[in-house]
Amino acid sequence: MPPLVPPFTLDTAIAKVRVAEDGWNSRDPHRVSLVYTEDSRWRNRAEFPTGRPEIVEFLTRKWAKEKEYRLIKELWAFEGNRIAVRFAYEWHDAGGSWYRSYGNENWEFDTAGLMQRRFASINDLAIEAGERKFHWTLGRRPDDHPGLSDLGL
């Protein structure tokens, strides 16, 4: 596989999305922060973290709240140094209530392939435990687990 740097091709954009999904499914804020530039700017719901330390703090809080987090990302579009994805993730809160969160992200990368901007729009849907669709051991989604389109999401 060629380096995952812009300008992206279909193959490198798909690979970049999967690498991002794998990182987020690790739920390791420090590991995840390393794929962003030192001064990366985000919009995530109503929060606007800037730079790796704020990203780490944000993700630490996120994953303390969102228990058993499992995420699937899917390429939506790409051009040059930008990629758009859609995603869904399932999680439960401290009280055991389950949610599926849906969203879209727009990403912009520097020439080294680090993400310098991430803009996310997300909606949460309360679900029953029996409605869950993401069933794998915590961590990386297995290659044979269906993606969003395959699951009808």
C-alpha positions as CSV (number, residue, x, y, z in Angstrom):
1,M,0.0,0.0,0.0
2,P,1.4,3.4,-0.9
3,P,1.8,6.0,1.9
4,L,-1.5,7.4,3.1
5,V,-0.8,11.0,2.2
6,P,-2.6,13.5,-0.1
7,P,-3.5,13.6,-2.9
8,F,-5.7,10.6,-2.0
9,T,-6.7,7.9,-4.5
10,L,-9.8,5.7,-3.9
11,D,-7.6,3.0,-2.4
12,T,-5.6,5.3,-0.1
13,A,-8.8,7.2,1.0
14,I,-10.4,3.9,2.0
15,A,-7.3,2.8,3.8
16,K,-7.0,6.1,5.6
17,V,-10.6,5.8,6.8
18,R,-10.0,2.3,8.1
19,V,-6.8,3.4,9.9
20,A,-8.8,6.1,11.6
21,E,-11.6,3.7,12.6
22,D,-9.0,1.3,14.0
23,G,-7.4,4.1,16.0
24,W,-10.7,5.3,17.5
25,N,-11.7,1.7,18.3
26,S,-8.5,1.4,20.4
27,R,-10.0,4.0,22.7
28,D,-6.5,5.2,23.5
29,P,-6.6,9.0,23.5
30,H,-2.8,9.4,23.2
31,R,-2.5,7.0,20.3
32,V,-5.4,8.6,18.5
33,S,-4.0,12.1,19.0
34,L,-0.8,11.3,17.1
35,V,-2.6,11.2,13.7
36,Y,-3.5,14.9,14.1
37,T,-1.2,17.9,13.6
38,E,0.1,19.6,16.8
39,D,-2.3,22.4,16.2
40,S,-5.2,20.4,14.7
41,R,-8.6,22.1,15.0
42,W,-11.8,20.2,15.6
43,R,-15.5,20.8,15.8
44,N,-17.2,18.0,17.6
45,R,-20.8,18.7,18.5
46,A,-20.5,21.9,20.5
47,E,-16.9,21.5,21.5
48,F,-13.9,22.9,19.6
49,P,-10.6,21.3,20.8
50,T,-7.4,22.7,19.3
51,G,-4.1,20.8,19.5
52,R,-3.1,17.4,20.7
53,P,-3.4,18.1,24.5
54,E,-7.0,19.3,24.1
55,I,-7.8,16.3,21.8
56,V,-6.4,13.9,24.4
57,E,-8.5,15.6,27.2
58,F,-11.6,15.5,25.0
59,L,-11.2,11.8,24.1
60,T,-10.4,10.9,27.7
61,R,-13.7,12.4,28.8
62,K,-15.6,10.9,25.8
63,W,-14.5,7.3,26.4
64,A,-15.1,7.6,30.2
65,K,-18.7,8.4,29.4
66,E,-19.2,6.2,26.3
67,K,-18.8,2.6,27.6
68,E,-18.1,-0.4,25.3
69,Y,-17.6,2.0,22.4
70,R,-17.6,0.3,18.9
71,L,-17.3,2.4,15.8
72,I,-17.6,1.9,12.0
73,K,-16.5,4.5,9.5
74,E,-17.2,4.5,5.8
75,L,-15.8,6.7,3.0
76,W,-18.3,9.1,1.6
77,A,-16.2,11.3,-0.7
78,F,-12.6,12.5,-1.2
79,E,-10.6,15.0,-3.3
80,G,-7.0,16.2,-3.0
81,N,-6.2,16.5,0.7
82,R,-9.8,16.1,2.0
83,I,-11.9,13.1,3.0
84,A,-15.5,13.0,4.0
85,V,-16.8,10.0,6.0
86,R,-20.0,8.9,7.6
87,F,-19.9,6.8,10.7
88,A,-22.0,5.1,13.4
89,Y,-20.9,3.9,16.9
90,E,-22.7,2.1,19.7
91,W,-22.1,2.6,23.3
92,H,-23.8,2.6,26.7
93,D,-23.8,5.1,29.5
94,A,-23.1,4.4,33.2
95,G,-26.7,3.5,33.8
96,G,-26.6,0.8,31.1
97,S,-28.7,2.6,28.5
98,W,-27.5,1.9,24.9
99,Y,-27.2,4.4,22.1
100,R,-26.2,4.5,18.4
101,S,-24.6,7.7,17.4
102,Y,-24.6,8.6,13.7
103,G,-22.6,11.3,12.0
104,N,-20.5,12.8,9.3
105,E,-17.0,14.1,9.4
106,N,-15.0,16.3,7.1
107,W,-11.2,15.9,7.3
108,E,-8.4,18.0,5.9
109,F,-4.8,16.7,5.9
110,D,-1.4,18.3,5.7
111,T,1.2,17.0,3.2
112,A,2.6,14.5,5.7
113,G,-0.9,12.9,6.0
114,L,-1.7,14.3,9.5
115,M,-5.2,15.6,10.0
116,Q,-5.2,19.3,10.5
117,R,-8.9,19.8,10.6
118,R,-11.8,17.6,11.7
119,F,-15.4,18.8,11.6
120,A,-18.0,16.3,13.1
121,S,-21.7,16.4,13.2
122,I,-23.3,13.8,15.4
123,N,-26.8,12.6,16.5
124,D,-27.6,10.1,19.2
125,L,-30.4,7.5,19.1
126,A,-31.4,5.6,22.2
127,I,-31.6,1.9,21.3
128,E,-32.5,-1.3,23.2
129,A,-29.6,-3.7,23.8
130,G,-31.3,-6.2,21.4
131,E,-31.1,-3.6,18.6
132,R,-27.3,-3.4,18.7
133,K,-25.6,-4.3,15.4
134,F,-21.9,-4.0,16.4
135,H,-21.0,-7.3,18.0
136,W,-17.2,-7.8,18.3
137,T,-14.7,-8.0,21.1
138,L,-13.7,-4.4,22.0
139,G,-10.9,-3.1,19.8
140,R,-10.4,-3.3,16.1
141,R,-13.5,-4.3,14.0
142,P,-12.8,-7.7,12.4
143,D,-12.3,-7.6,8.7
144,D,-15.3,-9.9,8.2
145,H,-17.7,-7.8,10.3
146,P,-20.2,-6.0,8.0
147,G,-19.7,-2.3,7.4
148,L,-22.4,0.5,7.6
149,S,-23.9,-0.1,4.1
150,D,-24.0,-3.9,4.7
151,L,-25.8,-3.3,8.0
152,G,-28.4,-1.0,6.3
153,L,-27.1,2.0,8.2
